[in-house]
Amino acid sequence: MPKPIEAIARSTKTRHNHLPMADEKRNIAYTKPVFDESEIDAVLEVLKKGWLGMKDKAEELEASIARKIGTTHCRLCNSGSSANLLAISALELPRGSEVITPACTFPTTINPLIQNNLVPVLVEVTTGFVLDAEKVEQAVSEKTKAIMVPQLLGNVANMDLLTEIAEKHDLVIIEDCCDAFESRWNGKNCGTFGKAGTYSLYASHHFTAAGEGGALVTSDKDYYNLIQQYRDWGRRGTWGWDESTRFDVSLSDGTPFDERYYFRNIGYNLKMTEIQAAFALKQMARLDGFRERRVTHFQKLYGAFREQFSDFFELVTWHEKADPAWFVFPFLVQESAPFTRNEAIGFFNKWGVEGRTLFVGNILLHPAYQHIEHRVADDLSFSNQIAKRGMFIGIGPQMEPEDLDYIVEVTRKLCTQ
């Protein structure tokens, strides 16, 4: 059983005066969920009540997330990927409309565009691995309808410039904040700058709904209602039907019908369960501590890599207005380094430090995307370099100070072997 969060909070304040030796092998996952009896008891409470589909706990979680982010509405779903699918589907854009998005991304950021018969317009990312806002306006055409902005790895794109461009050209902004719960731009939470923000509640993310889950926030009531329709099979109405008007709907041939089974859209079934919602509600009480530790861990590794290993790695950058709630610690292996990215990942993993590629790099290099309809509006050479040299290691809230010391020591061993 992982330590209770209070114990981890205390342990992060302990000062260690020596570095562990790298031959004392550890097993450091890039992140792990942290929970205790509080979450377990919440799940048992739901089981004892007998109804496992979305109900009171789900409604409470939706209200809690909306308050935390600063929107009027939230809808839960079964994953961050599904939240992206719902966000794009509910825009109901004309077939063939263009959506600007970065080439360095995650598959289920771009997949909903393809699935909705839209055309991704791909532009480059910054050295912070987020959409380069300065490249966006040149990508706008008469077919452009939206900008899909992944706040990748917890970093934040230039939302001042992106909102200015969106207003100028009448474009919708959707923020994919699956990696970036409570990342902020100029003090304002990501997910609040456009039509909607999406979040992942997967086991490795900023907090979890018992392993899987997602959420979508918006302050647009009509759009919010469409989100629910697409999530719930395409059904019109809400969970609280008005009995006085419930049977006032008719089918296309005039047959009187029940709004509860009246379908307006070709929808999905992407709901969360009540068990997941109950678990996530308890996690939300830990969010401030989770965020503080992620940022603290990032800062410690960033300082060590900058001071000791700058000849070997290119470190992530971020805008002065950005306040990232970092998801991981990302970097590029220098082209001049005596090891490749894959060799570095292999070395870290050999010594028990989980390393991974920096997601997909340039999405167009992957087999699934070789024949999609798209437009490239920018030179994507940096995204290609990310595919070749990008990687990350963890900064999860389960880590303790000696784990970070160990990572630094393993990195030193890699760079001096």
QUIZI-V521425 format. One line per field, one symbol per residue. ss: DSSP state (h for helix, s for strand, l for the rest). phi: phi as a letter, one per 20 degrees, with the letter a starting at -180 (. if undefined). A space follows every 10 residues. Layout:
# QUIZI-V521425
ss->???
phi->???
This chain:
# QUIZI-V521425
ss->llllhhhhhh hlllllllll lllllllsll llllllhhhh hhhhhhhhhl llsllhhhhh hhhhhhhhhl llssssslsh hhhhhhhhhl lllllllsss sslsllhhhh hhhhhlllss ssslslllll slhhhlhhhl lllsssssss lhhhllllhh hhhhhhhhhl lsssssllll lllssllssl lllllsssss llllllllll llssssssll hhhhhhhhhh hsllslllll llllllllss lllllsslhh hlslllllsl llshhhhhhh hhhhllhhhh hhhhhhhhhh hhhhhhhhll llssslllll lsslllllss ssslllllll hhhhhhhhhh llslssslll lshhhlhhhl lllsssllll hhhhhhhhhs ssslllllll hhhhhhhhhh hhhhhhl
phi->.gfgffffff ffefedebef ffeefdcdff abfdbbffff fffffffffn ddfgbfffff fgfffgffeo cecbcebeaf ffffffffgf flffgnfece bffebcgeee gffffdmddf decedefemd geffefffef cfefcbcddf efmnfcffff ffffffffdl dedddedgec fmfcclndff ndecfbcdcd dfgeefbcdm ocqbbcdadd fffgffgfff fdmnffocfd feffcgdeec ffenfgbdgf cddecedccc fedfffffff gffffegffg fgfgfffgff ffffffedcf fdceefdbff eecfegebde adfgfefebe gffffffgfg endfcbffld mfgfeegfdf cffacedbfd fffffffece bbcebgfffd gfffgfgfff ffffedf
